[in-house]
Amino acid sequence: MKKISFWWIIGMLLLKSASAGEGMWIPMLLQQLNEKEMKAMGMRITAEDIYSVNKSSLKDAIVLFGRGCTAEIVSDQGLLLTNHHCGYGQIQKHSSVEHDYLTNGFWAMSQSEELPNPGLTVTMLMKMEDVSMAVLSGLTNELSESQRNAKISENIRILTEKAAKESGFEVVIRSFFNGNQYYMLYNQVFKDIRLVGAPPSNIGKFGGDTDNWMWPRHTGDFSVFRIYVDKEGKPSEYKPDNVPFKPAYHLPISLKGVEEGDFTFVFGYPARTSQYLPSQAVKLITEVSNPHKVNLRGTRLDIFKKYANSDPKVRIQYAAKDAGVANAWKKMIGESKGIRRLDGIARKQQLEQDFQKWANADVAFQKAYAPLLPAFESNYKELEKLTLANDYINECGLGIELIRFSAMFKPLSDEASKPKTDQKKLEEMSKKLQNQVKEFFQDYHQPIDIEVAEAMINAYLNNQPTDFRPDFLNDINNDFKGNVSDWVAGLFEKSIFTSQNKLLAMLEDASPRKIRALQKDPALLTLKSMRDFYETRLQKPLQNLNASNDSLQRIYMRGLMEMQNNKLFYPDANFTLRVTYGKVEGYQPADAVYYNHYTTLKGIMEKEDPNVYDYVVEEKLKALYKEADYGIYADTNGEMRVAFAASNHTTGGNSGSPVLNADGQMVGINFDRCWEGTMSDLMYDPAVSRNISADIRYVLFIIDKFAGAKHLVDEMTIVR
């Protein structure tokens, strides 16, 4: 076969250009790949101003917030901005009926009032290196896929251990282009992160699930945190005498705003995209898996809402759970609809026809590339049944909180059931579980779970074949004559996992005999039935098919890049720091409809509905609007802008990312995408793919004029 190296392909791509808007670009490669285009679009800073290891740069102000969002440092005292929905879990944990920070907001008026958040971390990239040649060294064509993967894993282990020891940082290596390229990331992890401020949910979550993924949007989706370190300036667990972090760089904030056509870029940690999947995979996601999960999640959300609307305590308890279920639910609806609108599967199929024709036309490529698409076809056909069975375990079985909670106790039960129980280990496990029990029951309402259980089990029975589902479902038909209500009633009446007091008493005693009794608990038995089914019927075929597809995808990716050697490819998102750039612009979602690129406080007043929780407007905000008391945060027309849309290619993980202008100054906080463009994880459409951001002027207006926390604004570097 003709030898064309991956590095030759990369070299050729440096000479090409891509359409603006699409793409999630590696920061260290901006100078080679993107700087020229970014400057042509209006950028006035350099690629080195964005990413540099030789001097402070924008990258030194961008952090991974927790495990799933982005945040940015906006003062020389470690002040962080991120989304309200990113800090939602922490805000909820600090909330109670007496101190309802979700409803009323929270503002620390001094650093001594800032609230610690055990377990919350932020991660800062110090530098990254291309280690592809080292990771792929020693690979030969004679190796099987398992041998190849084992060799890569060993190479990665050796490289990361050496780099971590020499640098003192946490080091990871991530795969790019489906295993064709590898980068080593040196990270500093901060562990004392304190809550500084959050607006009321009627601002931070205005519009709720109704407006989620939608444009026009009127949400002040932000919260404020601070990084603390020890007195030597090093990351430390929470200590009362820790001090605010002094960053190498913090973002300046512009009050100039943005207008249609302005250049912007987003700097953050996008989570997962799958731009280069074959048509069969896109079909499995959008036409098979998504519809089932949408129906199941919609049912759970209806139940949550019914109880939350009638009880303020339940609303607080289930706020984060509801948001977690709803976010993916609505995204999946938009994703499937978007792929249909784009005729995305047919477009993928056309590309595959071109690929097959290209591969067959050159003897040198036939062996490597011609068999790929038939192999994908076979694998994804087998995956359909397996994927649905797995979806129903996760959405139905584990959608029942009682069952999911019981899973935490299986290791304890297994240890107690050993012929020679390690009593010390049993006591350690029991002590750890005591805190988890208290946390679970703090946010648990059993009537909700009972109703969810009945709905999920009925759906499970009705949608999975009798010969390909966990045995407990057939037992319901056999032992309860299909009466799901009776089975659920027995589950909740007989399970110890419904009683906080009984669980805590058992854990305090840590008696092997009492803990062994968990093996017969109906919740754990149900869990065991699902696990047995998964392990005997799903696990191995899923692993084999997914491993096969991973191998095929790696080769297909390489082939696409060789076939389309005039196209500039970007790697799929993988929770590594990326830059995406575009322009501020509205869009046309449907015939005769055009959405403007920004919204204002006037739109909040137009949406107000005192009878709908998501559209309740704070009295003080109404007073500020009535008086037009916007201070220095109004635009040139005297309006208070709330949010804006732009063509930056974002995804999950970009929540909380800074939106920066042509001078690298912060103008917004990214928090969502428009619903018509949610298929951009699979296929980007420049006509409607828009990221949605809170205008930074609205954020500062809320902090200053609404909350009276001007001392936080005074910390920041403001550019007028």
Secondary structure, DSSP 8 states (H G I E B T S, - for coil): -----HHHHHHHHTT----TT---B-GGGHHHHTHHHHHHTT--S-HHHHS-SSS--GGGGEEEETTTEEEEE-BTT-EEEE-TTTSHHHHHHT--SSS-HHHH-EE-SSGGG-EE-TT--EEEEEEEEE-HHHHTTT--TTS-HHHHHHHHHHHHHHHHHHHHHHH-SEEEEEEETTTTEEEEEEEEEE-EEEEEEE--HHHHTTTHHHHTT-SS------EEEEEEE-TTS-B-S--TT-EE---S----EESS---TT-EEEEEE------TT--HHHHHIIIIIIHHHHHHHHHHHHHHHHHHHTT-HHHHHHTHHHHHHHHHHHHHHHHHHHHHHHHTHHHHHHHHHHHHHHHHHH-HHHHHHHTTHHHHHHHHHHHHHHHHHHHHHIIIIITTSHHHHHHGGGHHHHHHHTSSS--HHHHHHHHHHHHHHHHHHHHT--HHHHHHHHHHHHHHHHHHS-TTSS-HHHHHHHHHSTT-HHHHHHHHHHH-GGG-HHHHHHHHHHT-HHHHHGGGG-HHHHHHHHHHHHIIIIIHHHHHHHHHHHHHHHHHHHHHHHHHTTTS-------SS-EEEEEEB--EEEETTEEE-SEEEHHHHHHH--TTSGGG---HHHHHHHHTT--GGGS-TTS--EEEEEE-----TT-TT-EEE-TTS-EEEEEEEE-GGGGGGGT---TTT--EEEEEHHHHHHIIIIIT--HHHHHHB-EE-
